Amino acid sequence: MKTSKAEHATVIVERTYAAPPHLVFAAWSDRDVLATWSAPGDGWELAWRAFDFTVGHTDICTFGAIDAEPYINTTRYEEIKPNQRIVYTSTISYMGDLIFAGVVTVEFSAVDDATRVVMTESGVYLDGSDSALGHEDGWAAMLDSLGDYLMRRLRRAA
C-alpha cells in the first residue's frame, strides 16, 4: 500500500513590471496570451480543453513533456476584479491522481508607472508527487516569462 503524505504550504512570488496594471491584468485574462508566457518551457507543451475567464467558470489545461502523459490543471475563478485581483481555486492531477489542490490570489497594484504583482498560492501538495518548492520555481519562471512578454508588447507599441 502506498503511503499517503500531504505537505501544506504557502508560496509567494512577487514581481514588478514596467507596464500599467491593465496590460498586466490582460495577460492573465486572454487564453492565447496566457499560453505564450505560462507555457512550461522547451520540450513541454500546454493545451486548453476549456477557457472561460469569468467568475464561477472553469478552465482546464493540460501540460507536460511532449509525448508523455500530461498533467491536468483545473482552475475555477472565485473573484475577478479587473486590474486589481484574481482569486481562483486550482487542482492538478497526474495519471488519475490528485497531486495538488489550492487557492491562488494574484494581486495587481500600480507603483508609479509600473505594476507590482503578488502571486500567493496556498495549497496542499500530495504524496510527494508535487511540492511547494516545485511550484515556487515554476511560478518564478512563469512570472519572469510574463515580464519578457510585457517588454516585447511595450516595444511593439512604441
C-alpha positions as CSV (number, residue, x, y, z in Angstrom):
1,M,0.0,0.0,0.0
2,K,1.3,3.5,-1.0
3,T,2.0,5.8,1.9
4,S,-0.1,9.0,1.8
5,K,1.6,12.3,2.5
6,A,0.3,15.9,2.4
7,E,2.6,18.9,2.5
8,H,0.8,22.2,3.3
9,A,2.5,25.4,2.3
10,T,2.1,28.9,1.0
11,V,4.2,30.1,-1.9
12,I,4.5,33.9,-2.6
13,V,6.2,35.2,-5.7
14,E,6.4,39.0,-6.4
15,R,7.4,40.9,-9.5
16,T,7.3,44.5,-10.6
17,Y,6.7,45.2,-14.3
18,A,7.3,48.4,-16.3
19,A,3.7,48.2,-17.6
20,P,0.4,49.6,-16.5
21,P,-2.0,47.4,-14.5
22,H,-4.5,47.0,-17.3
23,L,-1.8,45.4,-19.6
24,V,-0.5,43.1,-16.9
25,F,-4.0,42.0,-15.9
26,A,-4.9,41.5,-19.6
27,A,-2.1,39.0,-19.9
28,W,-3.9,36.8,-17.4
29,S,-7.3,37.1,-19.0
30,D,-6.6,36.2,-22.6
31,R,-6.2,32.5,-23.4
32,D,-3.7,33.0,-26.2
33,V,-1.6,35.5,-24.4
34,L,-1.6,33.4,-21.2
35,A,-0.4,30.4,-23.2
36,T,2.6,32.4,-24.5
37,W,4.0,33.2,-21.1
38,S,2.8,30.4,-18.9
39,A,4.0,27.5,-21.1
40,P,6.3,25.2,-19.1
41,G,9.3,25.5,-21.4
42,D,11.3,23.7,-24.1
43,G,10.2,20.1,-24.6
44,W,6.9,20.7,-22.9
45,E,3.5,21.6,-24.3
46,L,0.4,23.3,-23.0
47,A,-3.2,23.0,-24.4
48,W,-6.5,24.3,-23.3
49,R,-9.5,21.9,-23.0
50,A,-11.7,24.8,-21.8
51,F,-11.1,28.5,-21.1
52,D,-13.7,30.9,-19.6
53,F,-12.2,33.8,-17.6
54,T,-15.4,34.5,-15.7
55,V,-16.3,34.2,-12.0
56,G,-17.8,30.8,-11.4
57,H,-16.4,29.3,-14.5
58,T,-13.6,26.8,-15.1
59,D,-10.5,26.5,-17.2
60,I,-8.9,23.1,-17.9
61,C,-5.5,22.9,-19.4
62,T,-3.1,20.0,-19.9
63,F,0.7,20.4,-19.8
64,G,3.7,18.3,-19.7
65,A,6.6,16.8,-21.7
66,I,5.9,16.2,-25.3
67,D,4.7,12.6,-25.9
68,A,4.3,11.9,-22.2
69,E,1.2,11.6,-20.0
70,P,0.1,15.2,-19.3
71,Y,-0.7,16.9,-16.1
72,I,-4.3,18.3,-15.9
73,N,-4.8,21.7,-14.3
74,T,-8.3,22.7,-13.4
75,T,-9.0,26.3,-12.4
76,R,-12.2,27.8,-11.1
77,Y,-12.5,31.6,-10.8
78,E,-13.8,32.8,-7.5
79,E,-13.2,36.5,-7.9
80,I,-12.1,38.7,-10.7
81,K,-11.6,42.4,-10.1
82,P,-10.1,43.9,-13.3
83,N,-6.7,45.4,-12.9
84,Q,-6.7,44.6,-9.1
85,R,-7.1,41.0,-8.2
86,I,-7.8,37.4,-9.4
87,V,-8.7,34.6,-6.9
88,Y,-9.1,31.1,-8.1
89,T,-9.1,27.5,-6.8
90,S,-6.8,25.1,-8.6
91,T,-6.2,21.4,-8.8
92,I,-3.5,19.4,-10.6
93,S,-3.9,15.8,-11.4
94,Y,-1.4,13.4,-12.9
95,M,-2.2,9.9,-14.3
96,G,-5.6,9.9,-12.4
97,D,-4.2,11.0,-9.0
98,L,-4.7,14.4,-7.4
99,I,-1.3,15.9,-6.7
100,F,-2.2,19.5,-5.8
101,A,-5.2,21.5,-4.5
102,G,-5.1,25.1,-3.5
103,V,-6.2,28.7,-3.7
104,V,-4.3,31.3,-5.8
105,T,-4.5,35.0,-5.4
106,V,-2.9,37.3,-7.9
107,E,-2.8,41.0,-6.8
108,F,-2.0,43.9,-9.1
109,S,-1.1,47.3,-7.8
110,A,0.1,50.5,-9.5
111,V,3.6,51.6,-8.4
112,D,4.5,54.9,-10.2
113,D,4.5,53.9,-13.9
114,A,4.8,50.2,-13.1
115,T,2.7,47.3,-11.8
116,R,3.5,45.2,-8.8
117,V,2.2,41.6,-8.9
118,V,2.0,39.5,-5.8
119,M,1.0,35.8,-6.5
120,T,0.1,33.9,-3.4
121,E,-0.6,30.1,-3.6
122,S,-1.9,28.3,-0.5
123,G,-2.0,24.7,-1.2
124,V,-1.6,21.1,-0.3
125,Y,1.0,19.1,-2.3
126,L,0.1,15.4,-2.2
127,D,2.1,12.2,-1.9
128,G,5.5,13.6,-2.8
129,S,4.4,13.9,-6.5
130,D,4.4,17.7,-6.2
131,S,6.0,20.2,-3.8
132,A,5.8,23.8,-2.7
133,L,9.4,24.3,-3.9
134,G,8.5,23.0,-7.4
135,H,5.6,25.4,-7.5
136,E,7.7,28.3,-6.3
137,D,10.3,27.6,-9.0
138,G,7.5,27.2,-11.6
139,W,5.8,30.4,-10.7
140,A,9.1,32.3,-10.6
141,A,9.9,31.1,-14.2
142,M,6.3,31.9,-15.4
143,L,6.3,35.4,-13.9
144,D,9.8,36.1,-15.4
145,S,8.3,34.9,-18.8
146,L,5.4,37.3,-18.2
147,G,7.9,40.1,-17.8
148,D,9.5,39.2,-21.1
149,Y,6.1,39.1,-22.8
150,L,5.2,42.6,-21.4
151,M,8.6,44.1,-22.6
152,R,8.0,42.7,-26.1
153,R,4.5,44.1,-26.1
154,L,5.6,47.5,-25.0
155,R,8.4,47.6,-27.5
156,R,5.9,46.8,-30.3
157,A,3.5,49.6,-29.1
158,A,6.3,52.2,-29.0
